[in-house]
Amino acid sequence: MHEAGPVLVFDSGIGGLSVLKAIRERLPEHSFIYVADDAAFPYGDWEEAALRDHIVALMGDLIAEHRPAAVVIACNTASTLVLPPLRARHALPFVGTVPAIKPAAERTASGVVAVLATPGTMKRDYTRELIRKFASDCHVRLVGAPDLARYAETLMRGAPIDREAVRAQIAPCFVELDGKRTDIVVLACTHYPFLADVMTELAPWPVTWLDPAPAIACRLATVLDGKPPGRSEGSFAVFTSGAPPSPALERLLDAHGVPSLGLE
């Protein structure tokens, strides 16, 4: 079995902190390295092949340096592209992030569900296959929001955001169909939970915003299967750009137990 070490949590930016929070609550004894690939953010602007090659190469360097016990890809876009090549190259567990379509279909009362995602995740065949497999009895509205991840990053860094622009991007989620309304919105981007309070205020009616983070934490616990934390050099965050975090972001990182080391 792979040597015990920290858990590496990887995202294009800082949205994956929503996943890290759930993981730390589930596995408080472990240490964590949070890697924000902010030099390449946003991933939605990349061509698929180039993005796949970039993440696979970067992950190889990170695994060689930090020797993690497991890797969590806390990003829907990256997970749909890189899990097969990463698993083929590295003999350690990888836990991905997929839209929470199955639990949404199980929990909806109205049968009307929206999937709020980046345009890249929305158009993936993988997402549509999840709908075919688990939500064929539901009306599922796929909503591609090109800017919400950026707005979440802006908010998390302590800067103001355009609330009306957020309202416009979530508006297509709210569907009325034969007297039934959307009652669950799947948050298919790890950045989006950080906008949940704003989106709740702007929503035309109450919905459940379904965050996949608890399920990811549960899956990681299963993968580690009681494995002891092993060696620890403490938990910290790394930004691939090397740019120093704003004071607001530094406070957020500290609150999540991963103070920034900048670029190593």
C-alpha positions in Angstrom: 0.0 0.0 0.0 1.2 3.5 -0.7 3.1 5.2 2.1 1.0 7.1 4.6 1.3 10.8 4.0 -0.8 14.0 3.7 -4.0 14.1 1.6 -3.5 16.4 -1.4 -6.6 18.4 -2.4 -6.4 20.0 -5.8 -8.5 22.6 -7.6 -8.1 25.2 -10.3 -8.6 27.9 -7.6 -9.8 28.2 -4.1 -13.3 26.8 -4.6 -12.1 23.4 -3.5 -11.9 24.8 0.0 -15.5 23.8 0.2 -14.5 20.2 -0.2 -11.5 20.5 2.1 -13.8 21.8 4.9 -16.0 18.7 4.6 -13.0 16.4 4.5 -11.4 18.0 7.6 -14.6 17.5 9.5 -14.7 13.8 8.5 -10.9 13.1 8.9 -9.6 15.7 11.4 -6.5 13.6 12.3 -5.0 13.9 8.8 -2.8 16.6 7.4 -3.6 18.3 4.1 -1.9 20.0 1.2 -4.2 22.3 -0.7 -3.0 23.1 -4.2 -4.7 26.0 -6.1 -3.6 26.0 -9.7 -4.4 29.7 -10.0 -1.8 30.2 -12.6 -4.1 28.2 -15.0 -7.4 29.5 -13.7 -10.1 29.3 -15.0 -9.9 25.8 -16.5 -13.0 26.6 -18.7 -10.8 28.7 -20.9 -8.6 25.8 -21.9 -8.8 23.3 -24.8 -9.5 19.9 -23.3 -6.3 18.1 -24.6 -4.1 20.9 -23.4 -5.7 21.1 -20.0 -5.5 17.3 -19.6 -1.8 17.3 -20.4 -1.2 20.3 -18.1 -2.9 18.8 -15.0 -1.3 15.3 -15.5 2.2 16.9 -15.7 1.5 19.1 -12.7 0.1 16.3 -10.7 3.1 14.2 -11.4 5.4 16.9 -10.0 3.1 17.3 -6.9 3.0 13.6 -6.2 6.8 13.3 -6.5 7.3 16.2 -4.1 4.7 15.5 -1.4 4.1 11.7 -1.7 0.5 12.0 -0.6 -1.6 9.1 0.8 -4.4 10.1 -1.6 -5.4 12.8 -4.0 -8.7 14.6 -4.2 -9.5 16.3 -7.4 -11.9 18.9 -6.0 -12.9 20.2 -9.4 -15.7 18.9 -11.7 -14.0 20.0 -14.9 -10.6 18.4 -14.0 -12.3 15.2 -12.8 -14.1 14.6 -16.1 -10.7 14.8 -17.9 -7.9 13.5 -15.9 -8.9 10.7 -13.6 -8.3 7.9 -16.0 -4.8 9.0 -17.1 -3.8 9.8 -13.5 -5.0 6.4 -12.2 -3.1 4.7 -15.0 0.2 6.5 -14.1 0.1 6.5 -10.3 -0.4 3.7 -7.7 -2.3 5.8 -5.2 -6.0 6.5 -4.7 -7.7 9.4 -6.5 -11.1 10.7 -5.5 -12.9 12.8 -8.1 -15.8 15.2 -8.1 -18.9 14.5 -10.1 -22.2 16.4 -10.2 -24.5 15.1 -7.4 -27.2 14.1 -9.9 -28.0 10.7 -8.3 -28.7 12.1 -4.8 -30.7 15.0 -6.3 -32.9 12.5 -8.2 -33.4 10.6 -4.9 -34.3 13.6 -2.9 -36.4 15.8 -5.2 -40.1 16.0 -4.3 -41.2 17.9 -7.4 -39.1 15.9 -10.0 -37.7 19.2 -11.3 -34.0 19.5 -10.8 -31.4 21.9 -12.1 -27.6 21.3 -12.5 -25.7 24.5 -12.2 -22.2 24.0 -13.7 -19.5 25.6 -15.7 -20.1 25.4 -19.5 -17.4 22.7 -19.7 -19.0 20.4 -17.2 -22.4 21.0 -18.6 -21.5 19.8 -22.1 -19.5 16.7 -21.0 -21.0 13.4 -22.1 -20.2 12.2 -18.6 -22.7 14.6 -17.1 -25.4 13.6 -19.5 -24.7 9.9 -18.8 -25.2 10.5 -15.1 -28.6 12.0 -16.0 -29.5 9.1 -18.2 -28.5 6.6 -15.6 -29.8 8.1 -12.4 -32.4 10.8 -13.2 -34.3 9.6 -16.2 -37.6 10.1 -14.3 -36.8 13.7 -13.6 -36.9 16.9 -15.6 -33.2 18.0 -15.4 -32.3 21.5 -16.5 -28.6 21.8 -17.3 -27.4 25.4 -16.7 -24.0 26.6 -17.8 -22.8 29.6 -15.8 -19.7 31.0 -17.5 -18.8 33.5 -14.7 -19.9 32.1 -11.3 -16.6 30.5 -10.5 -14.8 33.8 -11.0 -17.4 35.6 -8.9 -16.8 33.1 -6.1 -13.1 33.6 -6.3 -13.6 37.4 -6.1 -15.9 37.1 -3.1 -13.6 34.7 -1.3 -10.7 37.1 -1.8 -12.7 39.8 -0.1 -13.8 41.9 -3.0 -17.4 42.9 -4.0 -19.3 41.1 -6.7 -22.1 42.1 -9.1 -25.2 40.5 -7.5 -27.4 41.2 -10.5 -25.0 39.3 -12.7 -25.2 36.4 -10.3 -29.0 36.6 -10.4 -28.9 36.4 -14.2 -26.7 33.4 -14.3 -28.8 31.4 -11.8 -32.1 32.4 -13.2 -32.4 29.5 -15.8 -32.2 27.0 -12.9 -35.7 28.1 -11.8 -38.2 26.1 -13.9 -42.0 25.9 -13.5 -43.3 22.8 -15.3 -46.9 21.6 -15.1 -47.4 23.3 -11.8 -44.1 21.9 -10.4 -41.1 23.9 -9.6 -37.4 23.3 -9.3 -36.7 22.2 -5.7 -33.0 21.1 -5.9 -30.1 22.8 -7.6 -27.0 20.7 -7.9 -23.9 22.7 -7.4 -21.7 21.1 -10.0 -18.6 23.3 -9.3 -16.8 23.3 -6.0 -16.6 27.1 -6.1 -20.4 27.5 -6.0 -21.1 26.7 -2.3 -19.3 29.9 -1.4 -22.0 31.8 -3.3 -24.8 29.8 -1.7 -25.9 32.6 0.7 -25.9 35.2 -2.1 -27.8 32.8 -4.4 -30.4 32.0 -1.7 -31.1 35.7 -1.3 -31.5 36.2 -5.1 -33.5 33.0 -5.8 -37.2 33.5 -6.8 -38.2 30.7 -4.5 -36.5 28.4 -1.9 -34.5 25.5 -3.2 -32.0 23.0 -1.8 -28.5 23.8 -3.0 -26.9 20.4 -3.2 -23.2 20.4 -2.3 -21.2 17.3 -3.2 -18.5 17.9 -0.6 -19.9 15.6 2.1 -20.1 12.7 -0.3 -16.5 13.4 -1.4 -15.4 13.3 2.2 -17.2 10.0 2.7 -15.6 8.5 -0.4 -12.1 9.6 0.8 -12.7 8.0 4.2 -13.6 4.8 2.5 -10.6 4.9 0.3 -8.3 5.5 3.2 -10.1 2.8 5.1 -8.8 3.7 8.6 -5.3 4.3 7.3 -3.3 6.2 10.0 -2.2 9.8 9.1 1.5 8.8 9.0 4.1 11.4 8.7 3.1 15.0 8.9 4.7 18.3 8.1 1.6 20.2 8.9 -1.2 21.4 6.6 -0.7 24.2 4.1 -1.8 25.7 0.8 0.3 26.2 -2.3 -0.6 28.6 -5.2 1.0 27.7 -8.5 1.1 31.4 -9.5 3.2 32.3 -6.5 1.0 35.4 -6.0 0.5 36.3 -2.3 -3.0 35.9 -1.0 -5.0 39.0 0.0 -5.6 39.5 3.7 -9.1 38.2 3.3 -8.0 35.1 1.5 -5.3 34.5 4.0 -7.9 34.6 6.8 -10.0 32.1 4.8 -7.1 29.7 4.3 -6.2 29.9 8.0 -9.9 29.2 8.9 -9.7 26.1 6.7 -6.4 25.0 8.4 -4.1 25.5 5.4 -2.1 28.7 5.7 -0.5 29.7 2.5 3.1 28.9 1.6 2.8 30.6 -1.8 4.9 29.0 -4.5 7.3 26.3 -3.3 
